[in-house]
Amino acid sequence: MPAAPPVPTRRDRREDLLAAAARRFVAVGIRRTTMEDVAREARAGKATLYRHFANKDAVIDALLEREAARFERRLRAAADEHEAAADRIEAAFLVGVRFFVDHPVMAKGRDEEPGIVLPRITAKAGPVVSRGLGLFTDLIADGVERGELRDVDPPAAAEVIVRLILSYFSFPPMYVAVDDPVEARAFAHALVAGGLRAPAHV
């Protein structure tokens, strides 16, 4: 007798609803998406949606919280592929830029509805920025402690890196083509990680 299919958990249903909201936000924009649209896209009743989220603002905030966790995981995974502190920071920076630039919901919001999306990302260090600051602070502090990086204040240096990532997301590149992997890597190697690397002792 075939096994019964697994019963979706509350967490699974919440993820389904957030994925549906993301699809609608990309398709028609955040402002034009209604709670009814999200429920319909998720093939759920409105009561189910409202059990998880009080309103559309709550959906947007929950989606950004989910993406913040994904952002941190991707940066950490990129850093963990390397041993040297500067290489870890370089790898995480490059993944961070690509995450923002390629993110369908954030890019759509930036281009068409910046008043909704950008404040949630940048004002008072939203969840995505907070996680990025925490990760880069840890990476820099570890590198300073190991003597591989200059003796800088880790939170301050982390803020500079996160601000750089946000600048490439918020404004079109003027000189460094971050969509070119070779050019982006050269920039990260020379000026991001390179600026933190401790000078070699002769």
Backbone as ProteinMPNN parsed JSONL, in Angstrom:
{"seq_chain_A": "MPAAPPVPTRRDRREDLLAAAARRFVAVGIRRTTMEDVAREARAGKATLYRHFANKDAVIDALLEREAARFERRLRAAADEHEAAADRIEAAFLVGVRFFVDHPVMAKGRDEEPGIVLPRITAKAGPVVSRGLGLFTDLIADGVERGELRDVDPPAAAEVIVRLILSYFSFPPMYVAVDDPVEARAFAHALVAGGLRAPAHV", "coords_chain_A": {"N_chain_A": [[0.851, -1.19, 0.0], [0.698, 2.162, -0.95], [2.54, 4.803, 0.607], [1.058, 7.46, 2.453], [0.934, 10.851, 1.286], [3.136, 13.375, 2.658], [1.915, 15.475, 5.269], [1.496, 18.897, 4.891], [3.332, 21.159, 6.905], [2.798, 23.881, 9.263], [4.884, 25.66, 8.905], [5.713, 24.972, 6.306], [3.454, 25.805, 4.88], [3.493, 28.534, 5.335], [5.866, 29.173, 3.987], [5.068, 28.537, 1.38], [3.15, 30.509, 0.975], [4.708, 32.836, 1.126], [6.381, 32.437, -1.067], [4.49, 32.556, -3.098], [3.651, 35.204, -2.809], [6.03, 36.522, -3.517], [6.199, 35.833, -6.222], [3.942, 37.183, -7.255], [4.608, 39.828, -6.62], [6.762, 40.255, -8.322], [5.561, 39.864, -10.777], [3.429, 41.784, -11.044], [4.019, 43.907, -9.422], [4.516, 45.34, -6.142], [2.726, 47.208, -5.019], [0.387, 46.872, -6.506], [-0.345, 44.327, -5.911], [-2.642, 42.393, -4.121], [-3.892, 41.06, -0.987], [-5.699, 39.098, -1.589], [-4.802, 38.358, -4.121], [-2.386, 37.12, -3.462], [-3.277, 34.935, -1.936], [-4.741, 33.585, -3.898], [-2.717, 32.988, -5.761], [-1.229, 31.238, -4.244], [-2.978, 29.214, -4.023], [-4.668, 29.075, -1.839], [-7.002, 29.656, 0.819], [-8.359, 32.844, 1.792], [-8.593, 33.048, 4.527], [-6.634, 31.313, 5.442], [-4.308, 32.639, 4.618], [-4.507, 34.984, 6.169], [-4.236, 33.919, 8.671], [-1.549, 33.59, 8.902], [-0.416, 36.064, 8.212], [-1.03, 39.399, 9.029], [-1.53, 41.515, 7.298], [-0.668, 43.073, 4.127], [1.715, 44.475, 4.508], [2.874, 42.97, 6.528], [3.398, 40.651, 5.121], [5.336, 41.54, 3.284], [7.404, 42.277, 5.057], [7.949, 39.791, 6.262], [8.821, 38.373, 4.055], [11.197, 39.721, 3.445], [12.615, 39.134, 5.772], [12.944, 36.403, 5.437], [14.515, 36.406, 3.124], [16.734, 37.69, 4.128], [17.842, 35.761, 5.806], [18.529, 33.904, 3.869], [20.381, 35.407, 2.422], [22.467, 35.686, 4.326], [23.21, 32.987, 4.603], [24.198, 32.423, 2.045], [26.371, 34.188, 1.82], [27.965, 33.242, 3.913], [28.462, 30.627, 3.06], [29.963, 31.141, 0.758], [32.209, 32.399, 1.871], [33.206, 30.309, 3.423], [34.422, 28.659, 1.632], [37.017, 29.333, 1.473], [40.261, 29.843, 2.994], [42.079, 31.929, 3.805], [41.739, 35.112, 5.379], [41.294, 37.515, 3.904], [40.539, 36.478, 1.425], [38.174, 35.227, 2.118], [36.559, 37.395, 2.78], [36.519, 38.74, 0.334], [35.187, 36.84, -1.311], [32.68, 36.683, -0.049], [31.807, 39.326, -0.349], [31.511, 39.547, -3.17], [29.477, 37.675, -3.657], [27.496, 38.873, -2.155], [26.985, 41.276, -3.57], [26.022, 40.208, -6.003], [23.767, 38.895, -5.052], [21.981, 40.968, -4.313], [21.807, 42.462, -6.728], [20.798, 40.601, -8.539], [18.422, 39.812, -7.411], [15.055, 39.12, -7.832], [12.687, 40.261, -6.625], [13.646, 42.406, -5.05], [15.03, 43.914, -6.976], [12.957, 44.573, -8.726], [11.361, 46.088, -6.986], [13.16, 48.168, -6.382], [13.427, 49.418, -8.88], [10.808, 50.11, -9.641], [9.152, 50.624, -7.433], [10.483, 52.152, -5.315], [9.977, 53.488, -2.91], [8.692, 51.693, -1.296], [10.3, 49.415, -1.016], [13.122, 50.105, -0.65], [13.39, 51.64, 1.851], [12.833, 49.615, 3.696], [14.99, 48.01, 3.42], [17.254, 49.583, 3.869], [16.778, 51.566, 5.897], [17.361, 52.118, 9.313], [18.895, 49.836, 9.465], [17.719, 47.298, 8.181], [16.556, 43.801, 8.131], [18.104, 42.376, 6.195], [20.412, 43.946, 5.85], [21.301, 44.004, 8.509], [22.028, 41.329, 8.982], [24.067, 41.058, 7.114], [25.914, 42.917, 8.109], [26.545, 41.711, 10.553], [27.749, 39.295, 9.718], [29.999, 40.139, 8.161], [31.331, 41.605, 10.1], [32.105, 39.566, 11.849], [33.811, 38.072, 10.144], [35.838, 39.929, 9.614], [36.769, 40.534, 12.198], [37.81, 38.055, 12.925], [39.882, 37.822, 11.047], [41.502, 39.991, 11.789], [42.241, 39.219, 14.343], [43.757, 36.969, 13.75], [45.901, 38.133, 12.601], [46.001, 38.555, 9.9], [44.668, 40.61, 8.714], [44.571, 44.219, 8.618], [44.749, 46.257, 11.6], [41.865, 47.091, 12.223], [38.696, 48.558, 13.151], [36.322, 46.183, 13.512], [33.336, 46.319, 13.28], [33.022, 48.872, 12.082], [34.508, 48.646, 9.692], [33.055, 46.586, 8.529], [30.652, 47.892, 8.084], [31.373, 49.68, 6.05], [31.83, 47.882, 3.935], [29.277, 46.713, 3.613], [27.834, 48.991, 2.944], [29.012, 49.526, 0.479], [28.104, 47.306, -1.003], [25.344, 47.837, -0.97], [25.362, 50.238, -2.387], [25.948, 49.483, -5.006], [23.68, 48.121, -5.57], [21.663, 50.053, -5.262], [22.307, 52.197, -6.974], [23.097, 52.677, -10.424], [26.074, 51.138, -11.678], [28.98, 53.156, -12.164], [31.629, 53.084, -12.949], [32.98, 50.669, -12.192], [32.104, 47.633, -13.449], [29.966, 45.689, -12.108], [28.487, 43.614, -13.023], [30.13, 42.192, -14.598], [31.951, 39.421, -14.099], [34.77, 39.138, -14.0], [35.778, 41.755, -13.83], [34.477, 42.63, -11.517], [35.563, 40.884, -9.634], [38.245, 41.627, -9.71], [38.087, 44.225, -8.695], [37.081, 43.704, -6.1], [39.164, 42.192, -5.08], [41.377, 43.936, -5.138], [40.571, 46.37, -3.887], [38.583, 45.996, -1.921], [38.932, 43.525, -0.28], [41.689, 43.777, -0.503], [42.212, 46.276, 0.617], [41.972, 45.752, 3.281], [43.813, 43.87, 3.913], [46.605, 42.893, 5.822], [49.793, 44.528, 5.794], [52.615, 43.012, 4.238], [55.338, 41.74, 6.062], [58.685, 42.544, 5.773]], "CA_chain_A": [[0.0, 0.0, 0.0], [1.577, 3.34, -1.018], [2.516, 5.684, 1.776], [0.307, 8.709, 2.275], [1.817, 12.013, 1.121], [3.335, 14.094, 3.915], [1.006, 16.588, 5.543], [2.263, 20.147, 4.999], [3.381, 21.786, 8.224], [2.498, 25.318, 9.276], [6.039, 26.336, 8.314], [5.643, 24.749, 4.853], [2.386, 26.634, 4.323], [3.993, 29.907, 5.377], [6.817, 29.304, 2.891], [4.284, 28.55, 0.137], [2.512, 31.821, 0.864], [5.74, 33.823, 0.818], [6.805, 32.214, -2.454], [3.415, 33.079, -3.947], [3.724, 36.667, -2.75], [7.189, 36.946, -4.306], [5.85, 35.723, -7.657], [3.022, 38.258, -7.6], [5.326, 41.096, -6.553], [7.575, 40.376, -9.533], [4.691, 39.9, -11.96], [2.605, 42.992, -11.185], [4.46, 44.949, -8.508], [4.062, 45.199, -4.76], [1.569, 48.063, -4.747], [-0.811, 46.348, -7.172], [-0.673, 43.004, -5.384], [-3.535, 42.382, -2.967], [-3.859, 39.827, -0.206], [-6.465, 38.12, -2.349], [-3.912, 37.871, -5.178], [-1.421, 36.199, -2.864], [-3.999, 33.703, -1.6], [-5.076, 32.891, -5.144], [-1.476, 32.465, -6.322], [-0.809, 30.117, -3.398], [-4.084, 28.246, -3.987], [-5.067, 29.004, -0.437], [-8.097, 30.527, 1.186], [-7.922, 34.087, 2.443], [-8.472, 32.812, 5.967], [-5.318, 30.704, 5.661], [-3.307, 33.696, 4.49], [-4.597, 35.898, 7.298], [-3.746, 33.247, 9.876], [-0.098, 33.747, 8.918], [0.002, 37.452, 8.031], [-2.144, 40.301, 9.321], [-1.789, 42.39, 6.157], [0.385, 42.993, 3.106], [2.98, 44.92, 5.103], [3.439, 41.828, 7.25], [3.918, 39.738, 4.096], [6.589, 42.127, 2.781], [8.425, 42.177, 6.106], [8.312, 38.382, 6.424], [9.59, 37.982, 2.877], [12.548, 40.262, 3.604], [13.271, 38.349, 6.822], [13.345, 35.132, 4.814], [15.625, 36.671, 2.21], [17.893, 38.033, 4.95], [18.453, 34.496, 6.212], [19.141, 33.33, 2.662], [21.543, 36.251, 2.153], [23.532, 35.305, 5.246], [23.678, 31.637, 4.269], [24.998, 32.461, 0.817], [27.65, 34.833, 2.124], [28.756, 32.347, 4.759], [28.906, 29.507, 2.229], [31.041, 31.633, -0.106], [33.393, 32.618, 2.709], [33.709, 29.029, 3.926], [35.19, 27.976, 0.585], [38.381, 29.854, 1.501], [40.947, 29.814, 4.287], [42.639, 33.237, 4.139], [40.712, 36.076, 5.766], [40.988, 38.435, 2.798], [39.817, 35.718, 0.403], [36.828, 34.993, 2.637], [35.818, 38.651, 2.642], [36.339, 38.972, -1.104], [34.157, 35.938, -1.826], [31.388, 37.078, 0.503], [31.425, 40.593, -0.974], [31.046, 39.297, -4.532], [28.172, 37.009, -3.571], [26.549, 39.866, -1.661], [26.599, 42.155, -4.684], [25.196, 39.455, -6.945], [22.486, 38.599, -4.406], [21.113, 42.128, -4.44], [21.609, 42.864, -8.126], [20.022, 39.579, -9.244], [17.211, 39.429, -6.688], [13.922, 39.614, -8.63], [11.764, 41.117, -5.883], [14.317, 43.645, -4.669], [15.318, 44.69, -8.179], [11.68, 45.114, -9.193], [10.978, 47.155, -6.07], [14.088, 49.296, -6.551], [13.201, 50.103, -10.155], [9.442, 50.567, -9.858], [8.492, 51.061, -6.202], [11.561, 52.305, -4.328], [9.476, 53.963, -1.627], [8.233, 50.554, -0.502], [11.354, 48.424, -0.78], [14.407, 50.611, -0.166], [13.42, 51.929, 3.292], [12.835, 48.372, 4.476], [16.327, 47.42, 3.321], [18.331, 50.462, 4.349], [16.468, 52.381, 7.079], [17.575, 51.486, 10.619], [19.508, 48.516, 9.256], [16.73, 46.237, 8.061], [17.081, 42.461, 8.408], [19.15, 41.962, 5.257], [21.621, 44.691, 6.201], [21.757, 43.579, 9.834], [22.72, 40.044, 8.864], [25.316, 41.298, 6.409], [26.833, 43.571, 9.043], [27.002, 40.724, 11.519], [28.658, 38.331, 9.103], [31.275, 40.778, 7.814], [32.017, 41.934, 11.352], [32.757, 38.33, 12.322], [34.915, 37.726, 9.244], [36.934, 40.894, 9.797], [37.323, 40.341, 13.543], [38.62, 36.832, 12.881], [41.097, 38.116, 10.291], [42.351, 40.872, 12.599], [42.789, 38.413, 15.442], [44.769, 36.066, 13.195], [46.997, 38.932, 12.075], [45.961, 38.575, 8.435], [44.084, 41.881, 8.301], [45.017, 45.389, 9.36], [44.089, 46.439, 12.891], [40.741, 47.998, 12.016], [37.519, 48.294, 13.977], [35.517, 45.291, 12.654], [32.006, 46.811, 12.882], [33.132, 50.017, 11.168], [34.932, 48.131, 8.386], [31.926, 45.826, 7.987], [29.67, 48.854, 7.583], [31.85, 50.177, 4.752], [31.615, 46.842, 2.929], [27.843, 46.581, 3.359], [27.424, 50.19, 2.209], [29.437, 49.323, -0.906], [27.162, 46.373, -1.623], [24.077, 48.544, -1.179], [25.511, 51.275, -3.41], [25.854, 48.86, -6.327], [22.278, 47.753, -5.759], [20.791, 51.228, -5.317], [22.651, 53.1, -8.066], [23.788, 51.992, -11.523], [27.535, 51.279, -11.635], [29.499, 54.232, -13.009], [32.938, 52.723, -13.481], [33.194, 49.232, -11.996], [30.993, 46.846, -13.979], [29.809, 44.561, -11.197], [27.881, 42.489, -13.728], [31.223, 41.481, -15.249], [32.6, 38.692, -13.003], [36.21, 39.379, -13.959], [36.015, 43.115, -13.33], [34.02, 42.692, -10.134], [36.534, 40.173, -8.801], [39.456, 42.446, -9.624], [37.787, 45.321, -7.777], [36.981, 43.166, -4.748], [40.479, 41.723, -4.663], [42.308, 45.044, -4.955], [40.126, 47.493, -3.065], [37.769, 45.594, -0.773], [39.794, 42.669, 0.543], [43.046, 44.316, -0.527], [42.327, 47.396, 1.537], [41.986, 45.259, 4.657], [44.915, 42.91, 4.104], [47.76, 43.41, 6.586], [50.979, 44.621, 4.959], [53.594, 41.933, 4.428], [56.556, 42.15, 6.767], [59.907, 42.175, 5.043]], "C_chain_A": [[0.893, 1.249, 0.0], [1.416, 4.209, 0.207], [1.74, 6.952, 1.461], [1.278, 9.864, 2.117], [1.957, 12.755, 2.428], [2.373, 15.258, 4.051], [1.823, 17.864, 5.676], [2.199, 20.715, 6.416], [3.013, 23.257, 8.11], [3.638, 26.099, 8.635], [6.035, 26.18, 6.798], [4.605, 25.679, 4.228], [2.822, 28.091, 4.3], [4.973, 30.142, 4.231], [6.099, 29.348, 1.542], [3.661, 29.925, -0.088], [3.525, 32.902, 0.517], [6.235, 33.669, -0.614], [5.757, 32.749, -3.426], [3.438, 34.601, -3.967], [4.88, 37.178, -3.593], [6.869, 36.887, -5.795], [4.925, 36.857, -8.081], [3.723, 39.61, -7.591], [6.151, 41.317, -7.817], [6.681, 40.554, -10.757], [3.979, 41.241, -12.127], [3.047, 44.145, -10.29], [3.854, 44.778, -7.124], [2.768, 45.978, -4.535], [0.29, 47.476, -5.332], [-1.217, 44.967, -6.667], [-1.557, 43.137, -4.152], [-3.361, 41.082, -2.188], [-4.634, 38.724, -0.932], [-5.624, 37.518, -3.477], [-2.932, 36.838, -4.63], [-2.09, 34.874, -2.539], [-4.305, 32.901, -2.847], [-3.829, 32.262, -5.754], [-1.003, 31.234, -5.545], [-1.849, 28.994, -3.36], [-4.507, 27.981, -2.547], [-6.266, 29.919, -0.221], [-7.569, 31.787, 1.86], [-7.76, 33.893, 3.949], [-7.115, 32.203, 6.304], [-4.229, 31.763, 5.619], [-3.317, 34.6, 5.715], [-4.223, 35.239, 8.63], [-2.236, 33.426, 10.024], [0.34, 35.209, 8.914], [-1.206, 38.376, 8.211], [-2.527, 41.158, 8.121], [-0.607, 42.288, 5.186], [1.725, 43.477, 3.64], [3.66, 43.773, 5.843], [4.023, 40.807, 6.278], [5.264, 40.248, 3.588], [7.701, 41.963, 3.805], [8.885, 40.733, 6.291], [9.144, 37.898, 5.246], [11.026, 38.491, 2.988], [13.312, 39.544, 4.719], [13.769, 37.023, 6.254], [14.543, 35.337, 3.904], [16.889, 37.067, 2.973], [18.615, 36.764, 5.402], [19.149, 33.831, 5.031], [20.41, 34.092, 2.29], [22.718, 35.833, 3.032], [24.08, 33.924, 4.91], [24.575, 31.643, 3.047], [26.356, 33.112, 1.049], [28.542, 33.901, 2.931], [29.298, 31.173, 3.948], [30.056, 29.925, 1.322], [32.324, 31.826, 0.684], [34.027, 31.3, 3.13], [34.463, 28.217, 2.874], [36.663, 28.375, 0.611], [38.947, 29.805, 2.917], [41.423, 31.207, 4.704], [41.527, 34.247, 4.389], [40.317, 36.999, 4.622], [40.204, 37.73, 1.706], [38.377, 35.46, 0.836], [35.958, 36.242, 2.476], [35.535, 38.951, 1.178], [35.205, 38.129, -1.656], [32.777, 36.341, -1.335], [30.901, 38.384, -0.126], [30.843, 40.366, -2.366], [29.677, 38.631, -4.539], [27.113, 37.999, -3.08], [26.07, 40.812, -2.747], [25.662, 41.439, -5.629], [23.823, 39.171, -6.343], [21.518, 39.765, -4.59], [20.782, 42.433, -5.894], [20.689, 41.887, -8.855], [18.691, 39.258, -8.585], [15.971, 39.979, -7.38], [12.994, 40.558, -7.88], [12.424, 42.449, -5.54], [14.606, 44.52, -5.882], [14.048, 45.33, -8.731], [11.244, 46.277, -8.305], [11.853, 48.382, -6.21], [13.736, 50.107, -7.787], [11.818, 50.731, -10.257], [8.754, 51.114, -8.614], [9.514, 51.26, -5.08], [11.076, 52.756, -2.957], [8.998, 52.847, -0.721], [9.405, 49.682, -0.082], [12.589, 49.015, -0.109], [14.414, 50.967, 1.318], [13.473, 50.672, 4.152], [14.207, 47.693, 4.441], [17.358, 48.274, 4.048], [18.024, 51.191, 5.651], [16.632, 51.557, 8.35], [18.099, 50.058, 10.48], [18.457, 47.418, 9.294], [17.363, 44.865, 8.19], [18.198, 42.017, 7.477], [20.465, 42.64, 5.612], [22.172, 44.224, 7.542], [22.528, 42.265, 9.761], [24.047, 40.194, 8.127], [26.35, 41.943, 7.315], [27.401, 42.57, 10.043], [28.018, 39.768, 10.936], [30.01, 38.974, 8.779], [32.043, 41.202, 9.059], [32.761, 40.716, 11.884], [33.964, 37.967, 11.461], [36.115, 38.647, 9.477], [37.583, 40.712, 11.164], [38.225, 39.11, 13.587], [39.941, 37.088, 12.166], [42.058, 39.015, 11.052], [43.02, 40.066, 13.705], [43.899, 37.479, 14.958], [45.963, 36.816, 12.621], [47.041, 39.01, 10.572], [45.421, 39.89, 7.895], [44.64, 43.006, 9.158], [44.202, 45.536, 10.647], [42.999, 47.503, 12.758], [39.64, 47.653, 13.018], [36.551, 47.441, 13.153], [34.126, 45.812, 12.31], [32.062, 47.974, 11.891], [33.541, 49.56, 9.774], [33.809, 47.346, 7.728], [30.876, 46.765, 7.408], [30.087, 49.406, 6.221], [31.567, 49.154, 3.665], [30.134, 46.715, 2.592], [27.32, 47.803, 2.608], [27.848, 50.092, 0.732], [28.472, 48.404, -1.645], [25.857, 47.087, -1.938], [24.189, 49.599, -2.275], [25.405, 50.686, -4.81], [24.444, 48.372, -6.618], [21.416, 48.988, -6.027], [21.038, 52.117, -6.521], [23.354, 52.326, -9.18], [25.294, 52.183, -11.405], [28.009, 52.364, -12.595], [30.838, 53.873, -13.637], [33.193, 51.222, -13.373], [31.954, 48.47, -12.452], [30.813, 45.595, -13.125], [29.104, 43.383, -11.85], [28.902, 41.71, -14.552], [32.006, 40.762, -14.154], [34.093, 38.981, -12.881], [36.504, 40.742, -13.366], [35.598, 43.245, -11.866], [35.021, 42.018, -9.203], [37.817, 40.98, -8.636], [39.261, 43.599, -8.655], [37.766, 44.823, -6.332], [38.346, 42.761, -4.212], [41.404, 42.897, -4.31], [41.851, 46.046, -3.898], [39.268, 47.107, -1.866], [38.617, 44.741, 0.168], [41.205, 43.244, 0.62], [43.243, 45.463, 0.442], [42.39, 46.971, 2.991], [43.19, 44.379, 4.952], [46.075, 43.563, 4.842], [48.977, 43.483, 5.676], [51.968, 43.499, 5.271], [54.826, 42.491, 5.123], [57.777, 41.644, 6.011], [60.969, 41.716, 6.027]], "O_chain_A": [[1.759, 1.38, 0.865], [0.33, 4.341, 0.77], [1.769, 7.449, 0.335], [2.339, 9.867, 2.742], [1.025, 12.781, 3.232], [2.055, 15.938, 3.076], [2.748, 17.92, 6.486], [1.138, 20.743, 7.04], [2.928, 23.81, 7.013], [3.409, 27.072, 7.916], [6.318, 27.136, 6.076], [4.845, 26.269, 3.174], [2.544, 28.804, 3.336], [4.924, 31.182, 3.574], [6.484, 30.115, 0.66], [3.651, 30.438, -1.207], [3.241, 33.786, -0.291], [6.482, 34.663, -1.297], [6.1, 33.328, -4.457], [3.265, 35.216, -5.019], [4.73, 38.166, -4.311], [7.229, 37.794, -6.545], [5.106, 37.433, -9.155], [3.465, 40.449, -8.455], [6.229, 42.436, -8.324], [7.015, 41.312, -11.669], [3.929, 41.779, -13.233], [2.506, 45.246, -10.39], [2.809, 44.149, -6.962], [1.827, 45.465, -3.93], [-0.774, 47.572, -4.72], [-2.313, 44.493, -6.965], [-1.25, 43.909, -3.244], [-2.757, 40.128, -2.677], [-4.254, 37.554, -0.884], [-5.716, 36.323, -3.759], [-2.682, 35.81, -5.26], [-1.541, 33.811, -2.828], [-4.15, 31.68, -2.861], [-3.876, 31.122, -6.217], [-0.444, 30.303, -6.125], [-1.627, 27.954, -2.74], [-4.675, 26.842, -2.113], [-6.502, 30.845, -0.997], [-6.476, 31.795, 2.425], [-6.89, 34.505, 4.569], [-6.517, 32.534, 7.327], [-3.338, 31.789, 6.468], [-2.26, 34.945, 6.243], [-3.927, 35.932, 9.604], [-1.709, 33.414, 11.136], [1.344, 35.561, 9.533], [-2.264, 38.159, 7.62], [-3.698, 41.492, 7.938], [0.326, 41.516, 5.403], [2.768, 42.942, 3.262], [4.881, 43.627, 5.787], [5.031, 40.168, 6.58], [6.22, 39.48, 3.474], [8.812, 41.558, 3.463], [10.078, 40.479, 6.457], [10.067, 37.102, 5.42], [11.967, 37.769, 2.66], [14.526, 39.366, 4.62], [14.877, 36.581, 6.557], [15.478, 34.537, 3.91], [17.998, 36.804, 2.508], [19.844, 36.699, 5.384], [20.231, 33.263, 5.178], [21.403, 33.486, 1.888], [23.831, 35.647, 2.542], [25.293, 33.718, 4.932], [25.593, 30.951, 3.012], [27.371, 32.643, 0.535], [29.737, 33.787, 2.66], [30.448, 30.77, 4.12], [31.009, 29.17, 1.131], [33.404, 31.459, 0.221], [35.252, 31.189, 3.187], [35.075, 27.198, 3.197], [37.47, 27.825, -0.139], [38.209, 29.736, 3.9], [41.193, 31.622, 5.84], [40.503, 34.243, 3.705], [39.13, 37.236, 4.397], [39.296, 38.32, 1.12], [37.466, 35.474, 0.009], [34.791, 36.164, 2.093], [34.431, 39.368, 0.826], [34.353, 38.634, -2.387], [31.814, 36.344, -2.103], [29.711, 38.53, -0.406], [29.8, 40.927, -2.704], [28.815, 38.987, -5.342], [25.969, 37.967, -3.534], [24.88, 41.114, -2.832], [24.629, 41.983, -6.02], [22.82, 39.205, -7.055], [20.367, 39.565, -4.979], [19.62, 42.637, -6.247], [19.89, 42.297, -9.697], [17.9, 38.501, -9.147], [15.841, 41.196, -7.508], [12.556, 41.561, -8.443], [11.819, 43.506, -5.723], [14.443, 45.738, -5.82], [14.06, 46.487, -9.152], [10.812, 47.319, -8.798], [11.361, 49.509, -6.164], [13.743, 51.337, -7.751], [11.661, 51.774, -10.892], [7.873, 51.969, -8.716], [9.428, 50.624, -4.03], [11.702, 52.437, -1.945], [8.905, 53.03, 0.493], [9.492, 49.259, 1.071], [13.056, 48.483, 0.898], [15.377, 50.622, 2.004], [14.091, 50.67, 5.216], [14.54, 46.901, 5.322], [18.225, 47.756, 4.752], [18.937, 51.416, 6.446], [16.113, 50.446, 8.456], [17.777, 49.186, 11.286], [18.315, 46.704, 10.286], [18.58, 44.761, 8.343], [19.139, 41.354, 7.912], [21.509, 41.991, 5.67], [23.384, 44.066, 7.692], [23.564, 42.113, 10.408], [25.032, 39.539, 8.469], [27.522, 41.567, 7.297], [28.596, 42.584, 10.339], [29.029, 39.46, 11.568], [31.055, 38.403, 9.093], [33.273, 41.161, 9.072], [33.908, 40.821, 12.317], [35.016, 37.599, 11.985], [37.259, 38.195, 9.529], [38.808, 40.734, 11.279], [39.282, 39.131, 14.218], [40.994, 36.634, 12.613], [43.274, 38.837, 10.982], [44.214, 40.215, 13.965], [44.866, 37.231, 15.679], [46.938, 36.194, 12.198], [48.028, 39.487, 10.011], [45.686, 40.247, 6.747], [45.117, 42.785, 10.271], [43.099, 45.002, 10.757], [43.191, 48.66, 13.131], [39.658, 46.594, 13.645], [36.002, 47.94, 12.17], [33.746, 45.758, 11.14], [31.247, 48.053, 10.972], [32.986, 50.03, 8.78], [33.623, 47.423, 6.513], [30.28, 46.477, 6.371], [29.247, 49.579, 5.338], [31.111, 49.518, 2.581], [29.77, 46.62, 1.42], [26.461, 47.675, 1.736], [27.116, 50.53, -0.154], [28.072, 48.689, -2.774], [25.324, 46.959, -3.041], [23.23, 49.835, -3.01], [24.839, 51.313, -5.705], [24.059, 48.227, -7.778], [20.552, 48.974, -6.904], [20.106, 52.729, -7.043], [24.128, 51.41, -8.899], [25.75, 53.275, -11.066], [27.5, 52.477, -13.71], [31.143, 54.317, -14.744], [33.577, 50.582, -14.351], [30.873, 48.65, -11.892], [31.433, 44.564, -13.386], [29.112, 42.277, -11.31], [28.57, 40.68, -15.139], [32.667, 41.419, -13.351], [34.62, 39.058, -11.771], [37.372, 40.879, -12.504], [36.282, 43.891, -11.073], [35.297, 42.518, -8.112], [38.404, 41.013, -7.554], [40.161, 43.921, -7.879], [38.358, 45.441, -5.447], [38.646, 42.963, -3.035], [42.12, 42.854, -3.31], [42.662, 46.518, -3.101], [39.238, 47.843, -0.88], [38.974, 45.171, 1.265], [41.841, 43.208, 1.673], [44.317, 45.611, 1.026], [42.816, 47.747, 3.846], [43.543, 44.169, 6.112], [46.476, 44.677, 4.506], [49.179, 42.586, 4.858], [52.128, 43.095, 6.422], [55.294, 43.584, 4.803], [57.874, 40.468, 5.663], [62.075, 41.36, 5.621]]}, "name": "protein", "num_of_chains": 1, "seq": "MPAAPPVPTRRDRREDLLAAAARRFVAVGIRRTTMEDVAREARAGKATLYRHFANKDAVIDALLEREAARFERRLRAAADEHEAAADRIEAAFLVGVRFFVDHPVMAKGRDEEPGIVLPRITAKAGPVVSRGLGLFTDLIADGVERGELRDVDPPAAAEVIVRLILSYFSFPPMYVAVDDPVEARAFAHALVAGGLRAPAHV"}
